[in-house]
Amino acid sequence: MMVLFVKYTVMTSVVLLMLGVGLGTPFKQVVEVARKFGLVARGVVANFLVVPVLIYLALLWIPLAPEVKIGILLMAAAPVAPMAPPFVGMAKGDVPYSVGLMVIVAVLSIVLTPLILSLTMPAGEGALVLDPMQIVKTLVTMQLIPIAAGMALRSARPAWSDRLLGFVSRLGQVGLLVGVGLLLASQARQIASVELLAWVVLILLVILSLWVGGWMMMGQSGELRRSLAVSTAIRNIPLAFVVANANFPGTVVAPVALIFSTFTMVLSVAYGKLMLSREVGEAA
């Protein structure tokens, strides 16, 4: 009973968060970002190619438990979380770019996330069987449809969208916190069993993701570099939870994704402050 409650709490929260993204994102804003093809391409390549490939190659050489690797690979294949834009704002990055990229990535995820997981998932893990069609279904119902519905309502009834936005987003955030809290409580023993090496690797991979995002925007403004760095580091933990619970229940896959996500948020804040301090120092 508790497992089902956690599952549906997380799923409902994801839908509400994605609906909130749509309600707060005018379609013309996404179009404006999409027109900046070069900048969008950098974000897409960083999130769907460079980071997954580097993480996959790193895990080939690091002796981690298969379930830990699966949790990391799941996060690598689920980019740009709905929580990324607020962290981009804290880093004084380009928030409109982050929001537009997030919506574009959400659409591309329908095809690319299952493809990345199919190519990178370790073989021969017994009961841990990847179901690509289940992932596609999850992405469509949990991510694409709510975003599209929110954007449609935003276009048709802007005033209603403004009223709903705060309530829907807050309810989704609270629901996700409740789901995460229950997950932590129910899987505390599994989290404690995660080896020390895995914790170190997770920190290093988050730093790598931040570096990739910043490097992919080399030559652009500091705002854009910080925006892509933070957007690339903060992976889509709500989506990872849903996929992990649907495909890998009762394992450390979801807890590893949670640990990864926690490090991304903490280190993204630190990265933003470091980059801002460096820019202030260089300007002086």
C-alpha positions in Angstrom: 0.0 0.0 0.0 2.8 2.4 0.9 4.7 1.7 -2.3 1.6 2.5 -4.4 1.0 5.7 -2.4 4.6 6.8 -3.0 4.4 5.9 -6.7 1.2 7.8 -7.4 2.2 10.7 -5.3 5.4 11.1 -7.3 3.5 10.6 -10.6 0.9 13.2 -9.8 3.5 15.6 -8.6 5.4 15.3 -11.9 2.3 16.0 -13.9 1.6 19.1 -11.8 5.2 20.3 -12.2 5.1 19.9 -15.9 1.6 21.5 -16.1 3.1 24.4 -14.2 5.9 24.6 -16.7 3.4 24.9 -19.5 1.2 27.4 -17.7 4.2 29.7 -17.1 5.7 29.4 -20.6 4.2 31.3 -23.5 4.5 29.4 -26.7 6.1 32.5 -28.4 8.9 32.3 -25.8 9.7 28.7 -26.8 9.6 29.8 -30.5 12.0 32.7 -29.8 14.5 30.3 -28.1 14.1 27.7 -30.9 15.0 30.4 -33.5 18.4 30.7 -31.9 19.3 27.4 -33.5 23.0 27.5 -32.6 22.4 28.1 -28.9 19.6 25.4 -28.8 21.9 22.9 -30.6 24.6 23.5 -28.0 22.1 22.7 -25.2 20.8 19.6 -26.9 24.2 18.3 -27.7 25.5 18.9 -24.2 22.5 17.2 -22.6 21.8 14.3 -25.0 25.2 13.5 -26.3 28.2 14.9 -24.4 27.1 14.2 -20.8 25.6 10.7 -21.5 28.7 9.6 -23.5 31.2 10.9 -20.9 29.2 9.3 -18.0 28.9 6.0 -19.9 32.6 5.9 -20.7 33.5 6.8 -17.1 31.3 4.0 -15.7 33.0 1.4 -18.0 36.1 1.9 -15.9 34.7 2.5 -12.5 33.9 -0.6 -10.4 30.4 0.2 -9.1 27.5 -2.1 -8.5 25.3 -2.6 -11.6 22.2 -1.0 -9.9 24.3 2.0 -9.0 25.4 2.4 -12.6 21.8 2.1 -13.7 20.7 4.9 -11.4 23.5 7.1 -12.7 22.7 6.3 -16.4 19.1 7.0 -15.8 19.9 10.5 -14.6 22.3 11.0 -17.5 19.5 10.1 -19.9 16.9 12.4 -18.3 18.1 16.0 -18.8 16.9 19.5 -17.8 14.6 19.2 -14.8 11.6 21.5 -14.3 13.5 22.8 -11.2 16.4 24.0 -13.4 15.2 27.5 -14.2 14.9 28.7 -10.5 18.5 27.5 -10.0 19.6 29.3 -13.2 18.0 32.4 -11.7 20.0 32.0 -8.5 23.1 31.8 -10.7 22.1 35.0 -12.5 21.9 33.0 -15.7 19.7 33.5 -18.8 16.3 32.2 -17.4 14.3 32.5 -20.7 16.9 30.4 -22.5 16.7 27.8 -19.7 12.9 27.6 -19.8 12.8 27.4 -23.6 15.5 24.7 -23.7 13.7 22.7 -21.0 10.5 22.6 -23.1 12.4 21.7 -26.3 14.3 19.0 -24.4 11.1 17.6 -22.9 9.8 17.0 -26.5 13.0 15.5 -27.7 13.2 13.2 -24.6 10.2 11.2 -26.0 12.7 9.7 -28.5 16.1 10.3 -27.2 15.8 9.2 -23.5 14.7 5.6 -24.3 17.3 5.5 -27.1 20.1 6.6 -24.7 19.0 4.1 -22.1 18.8 1.3 -24.6 22.3 2.0 -25.8 23.9 2.4 -22.3 22.0 0.1 -20.0 24.2 -2.7 -18.6 23.3 -6.2 -19.9 22.6 -9.3 -18.0 21.1 -7.8 -14.8 18.5 -10.5 -14.3 15.2 -8.9 -13.3 16.3 -5.4 -14.2 14.9 -5.3 -17.7 14.5 -2.0 -19.5 11.1 -1.4 -21.2 11.6 1.3 -23.8 7.9 1.5 -24.7 7.0 2.0 -21.0 9.5 4.8 -20.8 8.0 6.4 -23.9 4.5 6.1 -22.4 5.8 7.6 -19.2 7.4 10.6 -21.0 4.3 11.3 -23.1 1.8 11.1 -20.2 3.9 12.6 -17.5 5.8 15.2 -19.4 4.7 16.1 -22.9 0.9 16.1 -22.5 0.9 18.3 -19.3 3.3 20.8 -20.8 1.2 21.0 -24.0 -2.0 21.4 -22.0 -0.5 24.1 -19.9 0.8 26.0 -22.9 -2.5 25.7 -24.6 -4.4 27.1 -21.6 -1.7 29.9 -21.3 -2.4 30.8 -24.9 -6.2 30.7 -24.6 -6.7 32.1 -21.1 -3.6 34.0 -19.8 -5.4 35.3 -16.8 -6.5 31.9 -15.7 -3.0 30.5 -16.2 -1.6 33.2 -13.9 -4.0 32.3 -11.2 -3.4 28.5 -11.6 0.4 28.7 -11.9 1.3 29.4 -8.3 -1.1 26.8 -6.9 -0.3 24.1 -9.4 3.5 24.5 -9.1 3.4 24.7 -5.3 1.2 21.6 -5.1 3.6 19.7 -7.4 6.6 20.8 -5.3 5.0 19.8 -2.0 3.8 16.5 -3.5 7.3 15.7 -4.8 8.8 16.6 -1.4 6.4 14.2 0.3 7.1 11.5 -2.2 10.9 12.0 -1.8 10.6 12.0 2.0 8.6 8.7 2.0 11.0 7.2 -0.5 13.9 8.2 1.8 12.2 6.7 4.8 11.2 3.5 3.1 14.6 3.0 1.4 16.9 4.4 4.1 18.7 1.0 4.4 19.3 0.8 0.7 20.7 4.4 0.6 23.0 3.6 3.5 24.2 0.5 1.6 25.4 2.7 -1.4 29.2 2.4 -1.4 31.4 5.4 -0.6 33.0 5.2 -4.0 29.6 5.8 -5.6 29.1 9.0 -3.5 32.5 10.3 -4.7 31.7 9.4 -8.3 28.4 11.2 -8.2 30.0 14.4 -7.0 32.6 14.2 -9.7 30.0 13.5 -12.4 28.0 16.6 -11.3 31.1 18.7 -11.6 31.7 17.2 -15.0 28.2 18.1 -16.1 28.6 21.7 -14.9 31.9 22.0 -16.8 30.4 20.5 -20.0 27.5 23.0 -20.0 29.8 25.9 -19.4 32.3 24.7 -22.0 29.5 24.2 -24.7 28.7 27.9 -24.3 32.3 29.0 -24.7 32.5 32.4 -26.4 29.0 33.4 -25.2 27.9 35.7 -22.4 28.4 34.7 -18.8 24.6 34.6 -18.4 24.3 32.0 -21.1 27.3 29.9 -19.9 25.9 29.8 -16.4 22.4 29.0 -17.8 23.5 26.0 -19.8 25.9 24.8 -17.1 23.2 24.7 -14.4 20.6 23.4 -16.8 22.9 20.6 -17.9 23.8 19.6 -14.3 20.3 19.5 -12.8 18.9 16.4 -14.4 15.2 15.5 -14.4 14.8 13.8 -11.1 10.9 13.6 -11.2 11.1 11.8 -14.5 14.0 9.6 -13.2 11.8 8.6 -10.2 8.9 7.6 -12.3 11.0 5.6 -14.7 13.0 4.0 -11.9 9.9 3.0 -9.9 8.2 1.6 -13.0 11.2 -0.4 -14.3 13.4 -1.0 -11.3 11.3 -1.2 -8.2 12.8 -2.4 -4.9 16.4 -1.5 -6.0 18.8 1.3 -5.2 18.3 2.8 -8.6 15.8 5.5 -7.4 17.9 6.3 -4.2 21.0 6.7 -6.4 19.1 9.1 -8.6 18.0 11.0 -5.6 21.6 11.3 -4.3 22.7 12.5 -7.7 19.9 15.1 -7.8 20.8 16.4 -4.4 24.4 16.9 -5.4 23.3 18.7 -8.6 21.3 21.3 -6.7 23.9 22.0 -4.1 26.8 22.1 -6.5 24.9 24.3 -9.0 24.3 26.9 -6.3 28.1 26.8 -5.4 29.0 27.0 -9.1 26.8 30.0 -9.7 28.3 31.9 -6.8 31.9 30.9 -7.9 31.3 32.1 -11.5 29.7 35.4 -10.4 32.6 36.1 -8.0 35.1 35.3 -10.7 33.3 37.7 -13.1 33.2 40.4 -10.5 36.9 39.9 -9.9 37.8 40.1 -13.6 35.7 43.2 -14.0 37.5 44.9 -11.2 
